[in-house]
Amino acid sequence: RSGAGCGEPRPTPTQKNYPVETSRRMFKAVAASRSAMPATATYTTTLLIMVISWQPNRDMANLLTIILPILIAFLALVYTLYKDFLVTSGHYRGPAQKYTGGKCRRLEGLEEACEDIKIHHTSGLAYLACGDAEARTTQWFPPMGLRSNYSYQPKDVFYVYNIETNKLTPLTLKNFADEEDFSLHGFGMYEDPSEPDIIYFFIINHKRTGSVIELFKHKINSFELHHLKTFKHKLIYNPNNVAPVSKDEFYITNDYYYQTHWKRLVESTTLRRWSNVVFHSSKTNTTEIVVDGLAYGNGINANWDHSHIYVGTIGTGELLIYERKPDNKLKLLEAIKIEHPIDNVNVDPVTGEIYLATIYKLMDSYLSLIGKDVKPAFSVFKVSNNTDEDRFYGIKYSKKKIFEDDGSLLRMVSVASGDSGRKVMFFGSPHSSGVVRCELD
């Protein structure tokens, strides 16, 4: 066909309305499909259409009258979309303060990077999910979109640390084949009241064949993990952390939709709300999405009786508090604005206090990941039941920053695990070697 449309003659470059009419037709096509496109993409496409249809021999003044209003509207839209994220990500935050309390030290004999740490408060044992820091930046670490070497077999280590004796011991895996990958990330603990000396660990394993949840049984004060089961499902595709609520049931966060680094970069920079919370039950053979539309859901945990689920988000810097319904759906009760990207979420079962490891400046973390010489700072917030007078005005929870460091103690901290009874807190990172222990006042 020689025309621009079926039965329609192609306009010649000398026709004065060529750029305008072509743009109008293309704009109508974009507008017709707008419901299927993100707002930013729609306006970006419209702007590109106007630029592409420009003819050098047209009068520039006429062109500017078309483009300038669209450009101004586009920039206004971008600012509206990104202003809250810029605040949350720390773009406007000043330098972090170096911690000078003088009561912190690194655990001796630990060279790996430990992304998640959980404390068993009854026994005084801390459990650490750790891996080779260098390999996580050069070989294999799917949580950061790194899948560059499929010939590399990850062999991470799960440790137990005695808070009183300072003894650190790697746990031996039982009933787990040597040829199996073991690439650690977040994990959760479950205690069955009928088995007081047993802990069930639900551990995320980012295998080369796909991410799964591994279930291990551990006898307290032993140095073994006995593998029981592997949970694999198409809805468990980018698990970040896991909150078990029984020996057969758990919730996980999928932090991203995409798995490769550059697609994740596009997903995050365009502020896509494609993260979710998934519930799995082996009792009913059910795996389903129970919360959708999150901005990079990260840490997840449960309170002592598993009636509430806590989720931290990177994109909006919120702690989301959900009530767990009888059908295991989640009802949002509260969204507490922390205004810092939230990584892992830990709960003190004795006090009910929630500890949030947060990123001070998101850009510094990204620069560190790509090899720049920066020290990503971090802050720790404590969320607890509000006891101040404003609780009578509906403010149920209080939040307080209890720790801040400029990255001198540890870079890219992802977890803060505290024990109020022993007045101690541990900090870990997915990429920086070692774990820091701090004594609290």
N, C-alpha and C positions, 0 to 999 in steps of 0.2 A: 504494500500500500504506500502511495506517495504522500498521503495527507498525514497531519498530526493525529487525526482520529479517523475512524472508519467513515469514508465518504466525505471527509472534511479536508479541503486543500491546506497544505502546509504554509503558514505565514512566511513571508519573506523578511529578511533583516531590515528592509527599508520601511516596513510598516511601523508607524510610531507606537502602536499599542502592543508590539510583540512581547517585550519583557513583562509588561503589566498584565496582559491577558494570559500569558503562559503561567505567570506566578499565581494569578487568580485561580486558574484551573487546578494547578498543583496544590494550592492552599486548600481548595475545596476537598481534594482527595485526602489530604492530611487530616482535615477537620472531620471528615466522615469516619476516619479510623481512630480518632483521638481517644475514644473510650478504651481502646486496646493498647494505648501507649502511655507511658509515664508522662506527666506534665512537662518535665524538663526536656524529654526527648521530643515531644510535640513542638514546643517552641523553638528548640534548636533546629529541628528539621525545617520549620517554616523559615527561619532566618537563612538557612543554607539555600533554600529554594530561591529566595530573593536575590542572594548573592550570585548563585549559579546562572540565573536568568538575566543577569546584567550584561549589557552590550557596551563595549568601549566607546562606540560612537554616539551613545545617548547623552543627553544633557545631564551633567553630574548633579545639578540642583534638583532635577526631578527624581533622580535616583535616591538622593539623600532624604527627600520627603517621604520616600517609601521605607527606607531602611532604618532611619534614626528612631522613629517611634517604636518600631519592633525591637530594635536593639535596647532602647531604654526600658521597654516593658520586660524584655528578657532578663536584663541585669537586675531589675527590681524583683522579678520572680526568683532568680538565683539567690539573691540576698535573703528574701523571705524564707526560702527553703533551707538555707544553710546557717542562718544567724544563730539559732539555738544550738546547732551542732558545733559551731565555732566556739561557743561558750563552754559547752560540755567537754570538747576535746582539749581545752586548755589553751586555745590560741591567744586569748587575752590575759592569761595568767602570768604573773611575774615569776622570777626565779624561786625555786623551792629552797627551803631552809635545810641546811645540813644538820643531821641529828647529832647532838653533842651530849647526850645523856651519859655516855661513857659506860653503859652496862650491856653492851652488845659484843658478841664474838661469833666467829664461824665455828661450825662443828668440825672437829678434827677428823681427818681421814676421809672426808667426803669431797670428791672431785667432780662428781656429776652435777648436772643442772636438774633441779627438782621442781616441777611445775605445780604439783599439788601436795598438800600436807594435811593430814587429819590427826586429831588427838583423841585417844581413848581415855577419857577423863577418869574413869574408875581405876584403871591400872597405872596411869601415868606414863603410857607409851604413846609415842608419836610415830605415825606411819608416813613414809615418803615415797612418791613415785618419781623416779629419777632416770636420766639418760645422758648419753655422751653429748656435751655441749657443742663441741665442734661438728660432730656428725649432724646435729640438728640444724646447722646453718649451711652445710655443704652436701649432705647425702639424702637424708630422709626425715621429714617432720611434717606430715600432712596438716596439723593444726595451723601452720603458717603457709600452707600451699606448696610446700617443698616436697616434690616427688621426682627428683631429678635422677635418682639412681636406683632402678628396680633390681639391680644385682646386689645391692647392699642389704644385708639381713640385720634389722635392728634387734639388739639384745639389751634392753633396758633392765634396770634393777629396782626391786621393791625393797625398801629398808624398814627396819624397826629401830627406834631410838628410845632408850630409857632416860626419861627426863631427870630422874634422881641420880643415877649412876653415870650418866653421860656415855653410856655404851651404845655404839652404833653397829648394827648387824644386818647384812643382806639376808633376805629370806630365800630359801631354796624352793624352787617350783617342783611340785610333785604331780604326777599324772599329766604332765605337759611336755609334749615331744620337743626334743632339741631343735628339730627343723622348723618349729613354729616361730613366727615373728613375735616379738614382744616390744611394742612401741607404745610407751606410756604417755598418758595425758591426765585427765581428771579421774577421780574415783570416789566411790561412796562406801560407807560402812553400814551394816545392819546387824543388830543384836536381837536374837530370839530370846524372850524371857525364860523359855524352858531350857535354854542352853547358856547358862551364865558365863561359862569360860570359853565361849566360841564367838568369833566375829566372822560375818560373811562379807567379803569384799567384792564389789561390783566395779571392775576396772576396765576403762576404755583402752582398747588395743587397736592401734592404727596399722593393721597388717597391709602388706603389699596387695593382697587380694580384696581389700576392703575393710572398713572399720567395723569393729564388733565390740560387744560387751562380754568380758570374761568373768565368770563367777568362781571365786575361790573360797575355801573354808580354812579358817586359821584358828588354832588353839592358842589362847593368850599365854605369853611367856615361852612359847615354842619358837622355832626359827624356820618354819615351813609354811608354804601355801599349797593347799591341795586343790587342784583344779576339778571343778564339778561340771561346768557347762559353758558353752559359748552361745551367746544370743546374736543372731544375724538377721537383719530384716532390711528391706528396701527403704523404709522410713528412718532407719538409723544410718545416715549417710555422712554426716559431718558432726558426730557427737563431740561436745566440748566437756560436759560434766554429767554426772549421774547422781540421782537421789533415790536410793532404794527405800521402799516402804514395807516390804516383807521379803521373805526368801525367794519369792516368785514374781515380785512386781517392782517396777522402778519407773522413774521419769528421767528423761534425758533432754538436754538442749542440743539442737542442731544450730550452730552459730552462723553458718553461711549456707546458701543454696549451692553455689559453685565450689569446685574443689581445687582448680588450678589457680596459681598465684595471680596471673594477670586478670582473669575473670573475677576473682575476688576483689581485686583492686577496683575494677569498674563497679562491681556491686556495692562496695563500701563508699566510693566517692560519689555515687549517685543516690546514696542514702536509701537503698532498697530495704524495705521491711519484709524480708524473706526468711527470717529466722523463725523457729518454732520450738514448742515443747511436745515431746512424744511420750506417751504412756505405753508400757508393755506389761502384760500379765500372762504368765505361763499357765495360770489356773484356768483361764478362759480362752487361752490361745488368741489373745487380742493385742494388736499393736495399732495405735491410732494417734493422730495429731489432736491434742487437747487445747493447745494455745497456738495461734498463728499470728503473723503480722508483727513480729518483734523486730526491733532494730539491733541485731547482733546479740541475741541472748547468749550469755556466757555461763557464769557460775550458777549452780542450782543446789539447793539443800532443803531439808525438811526439819521441822521442829521435833521435840522429843517424842511426841505421840503420833507423829506423821499426819496430823490433821491440817497442817499448813505447809505450803511449798513456797520457797523463796527463790526468786530468779533475779539475777543482776544483768543489766544490759550495758553494752559498750556504746551504742549509738545515741541513746537518750540519757545515759547516766542515771538510771532509775533502779531502785530496788522494788520489785513487784511482789506483793504479798497475796497469795492465793489461798482460798479455802478449798480443801479437798472434799468433793461431794461423794455420796455413796456409790455413784456410778464411775468414780475416778476422774470425772471431769473437774476442771479447775475454775473457780469463780474468783475474779479479781476483787480484792477487798481494799487494797491500798497501793498507790504508786508514789513512793517516797523519792523525791528529787534530790539526788546527791550532787549532781552537776559535775561529776567526774566519771570517766569511763570505768565501769565496774568489771573486775575480773572474777576471781573465785569468791564464793560466799561460804563462810563457816559459822557454825552455831555453837555456843557454849550451852550444853544441855542442863547445866546446873542453874545458870542465871537466865537463860533464854536470850542472852545478848547475841547480836549478829555482827560478825566482823567482815568488813568489806575491804579487799585489796583493790585499790584504784590506781589508774594511770594518771600521772600528773599532766603530762603533755603527750598527746597521741602522736604528734609528728616526730617527737624525739625517739619514740619507740620504733617508728618506721625507719628513721634514719639509722638507728642502731642495727636494725635487721639487715639493711643493705650495706653494712660495713663502715658507716661513718663513725668517727670518733666522738660520740656523745654519750652521756651518762643519763639514761632515762630515769627521772625521779618518780617517787611514788608517795601515796598517802594511804592511811588506814582510817576508816570511819567505823564507829560503833553505833549501831541502831538498837534502841531498847524501848521498853514501854515508857511512855511519858508520865512523869510524876510531878511536872510543874503545873502551875495554875492554868496555863492555856489548854490543859487537857479537857477542861470544862467547855472549851469552845470547839471541840471535835478533833483536836490534834492528838492522835492516839500514840504516836511514836516520836521519840527524840533522836536526833542524830548529832554526833560529835566527832570531830577529827581528833584522833588520839595519837597519831604518829605521822611524821613526815620526814623524808630524807631526800637529798638531792641526787641520789644514785651512788654515793660514796660507799655505803654499806653493801649494796647489791644492785645490779642493773636489771631493769625490766622485771620488777617484782610482780608476780601473778597471784600470790597467795599470802595471807596473813592468818595464822592459826593460833588462837590464844587460849590460855587456861587461866581463868581468873583465880582459881583456888591456889595454884602454884605460882601465880603472878609471873607468867612467862609467855612469850610470844615468839613464833617462828616465821621466818620469811623465806620464800623460795621463788625461783625464776625458771622459765622454760629454756633460757639460753645462757644464763650466767652460772658458772660453776659454784657450788657450795650452797649451804643453808646458814642463815644468820639466826642466832638465838639472842633474844633481848630479855633482860629482867625488868619487870614493870614495877612501878611504885604502887 
